[in-house]
Amino acid sequence: MFQRQVKLDMNQLARIASQTVEANFVAKIKKYPDGLHSKAFLLTMDSGVEVVAKVPNPNAGLAHFTTASEVASMDFVRDICATTTPRVLAWSSKASENPVGAEYIIMEKVVGMSLSSVWNSLPIDKKTVIFKQISSYQQAWASIKFQQYGSLYYAADVSTQVERSPICYRDKDHREVQDDRFAVGPNVSRNTVDFGRAQVNFYRGPWSSLEEYCISTGNREIACVEEIHAVHKPYVSIAGRYIPTRAKKLSALQAYMKLIPFLLPTDRSITTSHIWHTDLHSENIFISAEDPTKIVAIIDWQAAALSPLYENALQPALLEFEGSPLNGLERPEKPHNLNDLEPAARKAVFANWMDKMLASYYQNLIYHTDPKLYQAIQFRENISYDLLCWARNILIDGEAVYLKQVVHDLKSAWSTLPGVKALKDPPYPFNFSSEEETEIMNDYEDMFAGIEFLNQIREAMGPLFPDDKTIDHRDYESAKDLLEFYKRNVLQQFARNDKERDAVLAWWPYGS
C-alpha cells in the first residue's frame, strides 16, 4: 500500500497548472481512479480549460528517470512517429526541486473517450477499422530503428555518469538521423523496476548490441535474486507442492547465461531497437465521441523502452480470447455446436469466436502490411524466444518451467535451433544427471499443478480476482472473502499433507 501513496502539495500543483494555460485559478479538481503506478487529476480552470495532472507513485520506477523518460518518449512518438499523444504542458522529474514536492506531468486533456467504454458493444467491422489504425501506429514505430537499447530521454536529463551522445536512428526512409535533443539512457521498463528491482544496484543501460542487452538481463535477475531479502511469492502458481528457492532460480539463470549465444535470432532484422507502446489495452486508447472508430490518442507511455523488435511484437491486449493460440494465418472455424447450446452459452461461444476472428484479422493485416513485424511475431512461437523471454522474470516465477524446458524440450530440439545451426552445430551444452533431471521434472509437475488450480480460482472469481490490477473499493470485501474461501479450498483439495498445507499458508500471496 505504501508504494502507491505519494505526498504532494495540491495547491502548488494547481497553481502551476493554471499558470501553464494562463488561467487565473483552478476552479475544480477531480481525481481519477487510482492506477497501479500513478495518480491522475482533472483540473478545470476558471476559463473552462481542462488539463490532466499525472503524479507517479513510488512504485512507478526510478526517481527522476521514469518521469523524464515518459515525457521525452511522448514528445518523440508525437513528433517523429506521428502518434497522437497528449501534449505535455509542464513537468518536473525532480521532486526535491519543485514546490509540489513530487514528480508531475501536466498535459492536455484528450478530447474523446476511452475505448473501454464502447469496445464490447462495437461490431467486428468497426473493431477492424480501429485495428487498421493500431497497425499503422505500429508500422511507424517499427520504421524508426535506434542504434542503442535502453530508454529515451531529453539529453539534459541523462546523468553525466552515463555515456551520452545525440541519439542516432534510421528513419522510415532508411536515412541516418542524429538528434541532439534526445539521448538513450537507463531502461525504465517494468521488468527493470518492479518487485524490488528498483532498489537493487545493477547496470541499467544503454547497450549498443543485442548480446550486451541480453547478458545484462541475466545479470540483473541474478543480482536481484541474490540481494532481495525474501524469495518472492509466485503469482502464476499456488506454492505448496512446489516451493521456489533462491538456488533453483539461480540455476535457471545460469542456464540462461550459457544459452544466450544459441537463442538469439539469426534474422537480425527482428532484433533492431524500437520505441513501442507494449500495453495497448482499451483504457490506454482514446477514440472520438462522434466516430468511435477513430483513435484520437494513445496514453500512458510510462516505462516505455527501446527494445528489440521481437520483444515488442506483442498482440495488443484487446485481442484476448479463450482457447489455444492461433497458428500462423489460420482462420478460426465457426463453432459447430452453436445451435445445441442454451442462449447464454451460445452468446458467449459466439463472442469468443468473434474475438478469435479479430485476432486472425490482425495477424493477417500485419503479415501483409509489415512483414518484419510478422516475422518477429512468428519468432515468439519457438523455444528460443521462450527461453529468452522467461529469463526476464525469474525473480518472480518460472524457474521450474525454465529448467524443465532446458532439460527436456531444448535437449530434443537442440539441433533444429537456428542459432545452433548458425554456430556450426555445437553439442547440447548441459550434462544433467538422471537424479537432477528427475528432480527438475517433479518440480515442473508440482508447479504446473499449482498453475492449474490457480487458474480454476481465477476463472471462478472472474473480475474479482486480483491478478496485477487493483480491485474497486466497492468490491474489496467481496474479493477478500472469496480469496479466503478459496484458500480453504486449496488447503483441503490441493495440499496433500501437513507439510504442503503449511507451505500453502506460508506462501499464499493474497492477504493473510
Solvent accessible surface area in square Angstrom, and as a share of the most:
residue,aa,sasa,rsa
1,M,167,0.74
2,F,147,0.61
3,Q,82,0.37
4,R,77,0.28
5,Q,99,0.44
6,V,39,0.22
7,K,184,0.78
8,L,43,0.22
9,D,60,0.31
10,M,53,0.24
11,N,126,0.65
12,Q,53,0.23
13,L,0,0.00
14,A,13,0.10
15,R,99,0.36
16,I,25,0.12
17,A,0,0.00
18,S,6,0.04
19,Q,111,0.49
20,T,47,0.27
21,V,36,0.21
22,E,160,0.72
23,A,17,0.13
24,N,126,0.64
25,F,113,0.47
26,V,28,0.16
27,A,63,0.49
28,K,132,0.56
29,I,72,0.36
30,K,104,0.44
31,K,102,0.43
32,Y,61,0.23
33,P,122,0.77
34,D,67,0.35
35,G,34,0.32
36,L,57,0.28
37,H,39,0.18
38,S,15,0.10
39,K,23,0.10
40,A,25,0.20
41,F,10,0.04
42,L,20,0.10
43,L,0,0.00
44,T,30,0.17
45,M,3,0.01
46,D,55,0.28
47,S,77,0.50
48,G,48,0.46
49,V,67,0.39
50,E,67,0.30
51,V,1,0.01
52,V,23,0.13
53,A,0,0.00
54,K,23,0.10
55,V,0,0.00
56,P,18,0.11
57,N,6,0.03
58,P,56,0.35
59,N,35,0.18
60,A,2,0.02
61,G,15,0.15
62,L,26,0.13
63,A,82,0.64
64,H,25,0.11
65,F,41,0.17
66,T,3,0.02
67,T,2,0.01
68,A,0,0.00
69,S,1,0.01
70,E,5,0.02
71,V,3,0.02
72,A,0,0.00
73,S,1,0.00
74,M,6,0.02
75,D,47,0.24
76,F,0,0.00
77,V,0,0.00
78,R,73,0.27
79,D,81,0.42
80,I,54,0.27
81,C,6,0.03
82,A,82,0.63
83,T,2,0.01
84,T,55,0.32
85,T,4,0.02
86,P,7,0.05
87,R,120,0.44
88,V,36,0.21
89,L,61,0.31
90,A,22,0.17
91,W,74,0.26
92,S,19,0.12
93,S,8,0.05
94,K,85,0.36
95,A,39,0.30
96,S,110,0.71
97,E,133,0.60
98,N,21,0.11
99,P,73,0.46
100,V,1,0.01
101,G,44,0.43
102,A,4,0.03
103,E,21,0.09
104,Y,13,0.05
105,I,3,0.01
106,I,0,0.00
107,M,16,0.07
108,E,61,0.27
109,K,66,0.28
110,V,24,0.14
111,V,135,0.78
112,G,27,0.26
113,M,57,0.25
114,S,22,0.14
115,L,0,0.00
116,S,42,0.27
117,S,76,0.49
118,V,30,0.17
119,W,25,0.09
120,N,143,0.73
121,S,93,0.60
122,L,19,0.10
123,P,67,0.42
124,I,56,0.29
125,D,88,0.46
126,K,81,0.34
127,K,22,0.09
128,T,24,0.14
129,V,63,0.36
130,I,0,0.00
131,F,0,0.00
132,K,113,0.48
133,Q,44,0.20
134,I,0,0.00
135,S,1,0.01
136,S,58,0.37
137,Y,24,0.09
138,Q,3,0.01
139,Q,61,0.27
140,A,27,0.21
141,W,0,0.00
142,A,12,0.09
143,S,27,0.17
144,I,6,0.03
145,K,62,0.26
146,F,12,0.05
147,Q,98,0.44
148,Q,53,0.23
149,Y,16,0.06
150,G,0,0.00
151,S,0,0.00
152,L,1,0.01
153,Y,0,0.00
154,Y,53,0.20
155,A,23,0.18
156,A,95,0.74
157,D,30,0.16
158,V,3,0.02
159,S,41,0.27
160,T,121,0.70
161,Q,173,0.77
162,V,29,0.17
163,E,159,0.71
164,R,110,0.40
165,S,69,0.44
166,P,61,0.38
167,I,4,0.02
168,C,18,0.11
169,Y,8,0.03
170,R,105,0.38
171,D,14,0.07
172,K,140,0.59
173,D,76,0.39
174,H,129,0.58
175,R,151,0.55
176,E,95,0.43
177,V,42,0.24
178,Q,128,0.57
179,D,18,0.10
180,D,107,0.55
181,R,105,0.38
182,F,0,0.00
183,A,0,0.00
184,V,9,0.05
185,G,0,0.00
186,P,10,0.07
187,N,5,0.03
188,V,0,0.00
189,S,26,0.17
190,R,60,0.22
191,N,47,0.24
192,T,6,0.03
193,V,8,0.04
194,D,29,0.15
195,F,87,0.36
196,G,28,0.27
197,R,1,0.00
198,A,24,0.18
199,Q,145,0.64
200,V,11,0.06
201,N,137,0.70
202,F,28,0.12
203,Y,128,0.49
204,R,29,0.10
205,G,3,0.03
206,P,15,0.09
207,W,20,0.07
208,S,77,0.50
209,S,36,0.23
210,L,6,0.03
211,E,63,0.28
212,E,87,0.39
213,Y,14,0.05
214,C,5,0.03
215,I,77,0.39
216,S,13,0.09
217,T,10,0.06
218,G,0,0.00
219,N,75,0.38
220,R,17,0.06
221,E,0,0.00
222,I,38,0.19
223,A,17,0.13
224,C,0,0.00
225,V,5,0.03
226,E,99,0.45
227,E,108,0.48
228,I,30,0.15
229,H,172,0.77
230,A,64,0.49
231,V,36,0.21
232,H,40,0.18
233,K,81,0.34
234,P,10,0.06
235,Y,87,0.33
236,V,63,0.36
237,S,6,0.04
238,I,7,0.04
239,A,7,0.05
240,G,4,0.04
241,R,64,0.23
242,Y,12,0.04
243,I,52,0.27
244,P,5,0.03
245,T,49,0.28
246,R,77,0.28
247,A,75,0.58
248,K,49,0.21
249,K,2,0.01
250,L,34,0.17
251,S,45,0.29
252,A,0,0.00
253,L,0,0.00
254,Q,112,0.50
255,A,5,0.04
256,Y,2,0.01
257,M,54,0.24
258,K,104,0.44
259,L,0,0.00
260,I,4,0.02
261,P,72,0.45
262,F,30,0.12
263,L,1,0.01
264,L,10,0.05
265,P,5,0.03
266,T,72,0.42
267,D,53,0.27
268,R,117,0.43
269,S,35,0.23
270,I,5,0.02
271,T,8,0.05
272,T,39,0.23
273,S,1,0.01
274,H,1,0.00
275,I,1,0.00
276,W,6,0.02
277,H,8,0.04
278,T,78,0.45
279,D,67,0.35
280,L,6,0.03
281,H,56,0.25
282,S,22,0.14
283,E,97,0.44
284,N,8,0.04
285,I,0,0.00
286,F,41,0.17
287,I,0,0.00
288,S,14,0.09
289,A,62,0.48
290,E,158,0.71
291,D,63,0.33
292,P,38,0.24
293,T,17,0.10
294,K,112,0.47
295,I,8,0.04
296,V,40,0.23
297,A,3,0.02
298,I,0,0.00
299,I,45,0.23
300,D,58,0.30
301,W,3,0.01
302,Q,22,0.10
303,A,15,0.11
304,A,11,0.09
305,A,10,0.07
306,L,0,0.00
307,S,11,0.07
308,P,0,0.00
309,L,3,0.02
310,Y,2,0.01
311,E,22,0.10
312,N,4,0.02
313,A,4,0.03
314,L,68,0.34
315,Q,62,0.28
316,P,7,0.04
317,A,42,0.33
318,L,21,0.11
319,L,7,0.04
320,E,129,0.58
321,F,47,0.19
322,E,136,0.61
323,G,62,0.60
324,S,85,0.55
325,P,108,0.68
326,L,20,0.10
327,N,119,0.61
328,G,18,0.17
329,L,64,0.32
330,E,76,0.34
331,R,180,0.66
332,P,14,0.09
333,E,134,0.60
334,K,110,0.47
335,P,33,0.21
336,H,167,0.75
337,N,72,0.37
338,L,18,0.09
339,N,135,0.69
340,D,124,0.64
341,L,44,0.22
342,E,128,0.57
343,P,90,0.57
344,A,81,0.63
345,A,43,0.33
346,R,88,0.32
347,K,157,0.66
348,A,62,0.48
349,V,54,0.31
350,F,84,0.35
351,A,50,0.39
352,N,35,0.18
353,W,36,0.13
354,M,46,0.21
355,D,48,0.25
356,K,48,0.20
357,M,26,0.12
358,L,4,0.02
359,A,0,0.00
360,S,7,0.05
361,Y,60,0.23
362,Y,2,0.01
363,Q,12,0.05
364,N,43,0.22
365,L,28,0.14
366,I,0,0.00
367,Y,95,0.36
368,H,135,0.60
369,T,58,0.34
370,D,16,0.09
371,P,79,0.49
372,K,89,0.38
373,L,2,0.01
374,Y,21,0.08
375,Q,72,0.32
376,A,0,0.00
377,I,9,0.04
378,Q,65,0.29
379,F,23,0.10
380,R,45,0.16
381,E,114,0.51
382,N,55,0.28
383,I,28,0.14
384,S,4,0.03
385,Y,12,0.05
386,D,34,0.18
387,L,0,0.00
388,L,6,0.03
389,C,30,0.18
390,W,84,0.29
391,A,0,0.00
392,R,40,0.14
393,N,50,0.25
394,I,0,0.00
395,L,6,0.03
396,I,4,0.02
397,D,20,0.10
398,G,13,0.13
399,E,2,0.01
400,A,3,0.02
401,V,30,0.17
402,Y,1,0.00
403,L,13,0.07
404,K,30,0.13
405,Q,19,0.08
406,V,0,0.00
407,V,7,0.04
408,H,102,0.45
409,D,36,0.19
410,L,0,0.00
411,K,104,0.44
412,S,93,0.60
413,A,28,0.22
414,W,15,0.05
415,S,75,0.48
416,T,86,0.50
417,L,5,0.03
418,P,71,0.45
419,G,5,0.05
420,V,1,0.00
421,K,118,0.50
422,A,62,0.48
423,L,85,0.43
424,K,174,0.74
425,D,93,0.48
426,P,35,0.22
427,P,113,0.71
428,Y,41,0.16
429,P,40,0.25
430,F,31,0.13
431,N,151,0.77
432,F,47,0.20
433,S,48,0.31
434,S,81,0.52
435,E,126,0.57
436,E,82,0.37
437,E,50,0.22
438,T,78,0.45
439,E,95,0.43
440,I,19,0.10
441,M,52,0.23
442,N,74,0.38
443,D,24,0.13
444,Y,45,0.17
445,E,105,0.47
446,D,33,0.17
447,M,6,0.03
448,F,87,0.36
449,A,24,0.19
450,G,0,0.00
451,I,35,0.18
452,E,84,0.38
453,F,31,0.13
454,L,3,0.01
455,N,68,0.35
456,Q,111,0.49
457,I,3,0.02
458,R,66,0.24
459,E,149,0.67
460,A,66,0.51
461,M,9,0.04
462,G,33,0.32
463,P,114,0.72
464,L,38,0.19
465,F,2,0.01
466,P,24,0.15
467,D,66,0.34
468,D,114,0.59
469,K,90,0.38
470,T,55,0.32
471,I,41,0.21
472,D,57,0.30
473,H,151,0.68
474,R,189,0.69
475,D,56,0.29
476,Y,115,0.44
477,E,106,0.48
478,S,57,0.37
479,A,4,0.03
480,K,109,0.46
481,D,93,0.48
482,L,58,0.29
483,L,18,0.09
484,E,73,0.33
485,F,92,0.38
486,Y,33,0.13
487,K,17,0.07
488,R,117,0.43
489,N,33,0.17
490,V,0,0.00
491,L,33,0.17
492,Q,133,0.59
493,Q,117,0.52
494,F,3,0.01
495,A,6,0.05
496,R,140,0.51
497,N,68,0.35
498,D,99,0.51
499,K,167,0.71
500,E,13,0.06
501,R,82,0.30
502,D,90,0.47
503,A,15,0.11
504,V,1,0.00
505,L,97,0.48
506,A,64,0.50
507,W,48,0.17
508,W,8,0.03
509,P,29,0.18
510,Y,27,0.10
511,G,65,0.63
512,S,127,0.82
